[in-house]
Amino acid sequence: MFTHLDDPAPPTAAPEMADRAVAEGRRRLRRRQATLGGVTAALLLVVGVVGGLTMARGDDRDGVVVASRGDGEGRLEGSDLGSTDSLRMLSMFGARGSRPGVVRAAVDAAEYQALWDAVSGDTQPPPVDFPREVVVSITLRDGGCGSRLARFDNTGGVLTPVFEVDPLPRTCQLMEPGASTYVVALDRRSVRPPYALPWSEKYEYAERRPEVRVP
Amino acid sequence: MLVKRSRDEEFREAYAELFSHAYRTAFRISGDRGASQDLAQEALTRAYVHWARLGDRRVGWVVTTTSRLAIDRWRREQRRAGAAPSSAAIASDTATADRLDLMRLLARLPRRQREVAVLRYLEDWPERDVAEALGCSVGSVKRHAARALAAMRVQLELPSLATEAL
């Protein structure tokens, strides 16, 4: 019924237009992934405290990661977990059979394959150096609105991750299912003991509390 | 790297078709060739960013995103220009008047009704395709379409709308 509004001579898409879209899209993805890396690191800590993330102590080469346990509060020392240097974004998917809040972790190839199968569909998993890295996937309710870790609030030695949503409402995609799964490889050396983060029910990550053992 | 190559290949293959859909939607709303190309390119760039999650809904996503971008652009222009003059006062032809009414209508509709209206009426998609694109039931599409159509009948005076059955 609106065909009378059509352009009688619409332009055709030139290959360089696709190139420009890819280049700009890559730039936006890099910016997006850089911020999401911080979210992943923070969530790994939350899982560690709540679920008892246990990793083996070793030297710097092998990774020294031991989660403190206790009442759910403590201190974060060592690496800057707001940094993305120790994180490698493997991929991001629309949430596929995973409710927001589901966290998965893999510490060897077999677990990684199972994790990847659960979140990715038919694609092949990128390589991971398991002696140096562990893999974590988190499904977040984000509505495509660019959830990101803005900072850690430090009150009395208790660090609380603070998440923010892109302030531009128009970046939120109305048709999206509202949740995304982020898969990252985390350098085992990036988390050092002792650490803990306060658990808060305001986060939606409590549905799974996996225990992860790193040999 | 494998994922990124696959994304690029798929995106480049689909670009021309998606651009065509996006441009048509943008032009039907804006009537401006340059702006429509820019809007289509922006929608396609956003599609690249969200490519992995779009799946089979790419066309619908690009069309509704383009319509939203076009409406946002129109709103910005309205704010810059102050109060919008009536369509009768500035429209020099039927198409221009229809576009003004169309933009006003789409801008007023609730989100879901607008998405349905864009796909169902602006793009003339069958209800089943709209439902698949939006991830909802055909019944839901019918409800939203009926409400949007009722608003369009009141606010627009397009002859084809006046005769279409709910």
Interface residues (C-beta under 8 A of the other chain):
Chain A: M1 F2 T3 H4 L5 D6 D7 P10 P11 T12 A13 P15 M17 A18 R20 A21 V22 E24 G25 R26 R28 L29 R32 L90 S91 M92 F93 G94 T123 Q124 P126 G144 R170 Q173 L174 M175 E176 P177 S180
Chain B: M1 L2 V3 K4 S6 D8 F11 R12 Y15 A16 F19 S20 Y23 R24 F27 R28 G31 R33 S36 Q37 Q41 L44 T45 R46 A47 Y48 V49 H50 W51 A52 R53 L54 G55 R57 G60 W61 T64 T65 R68 L69 D72 T94 A95 D98 R99 L102 R111 R112 E115 Y121 L122 D124 A133 L134 G135 L158 S160 L161 E164
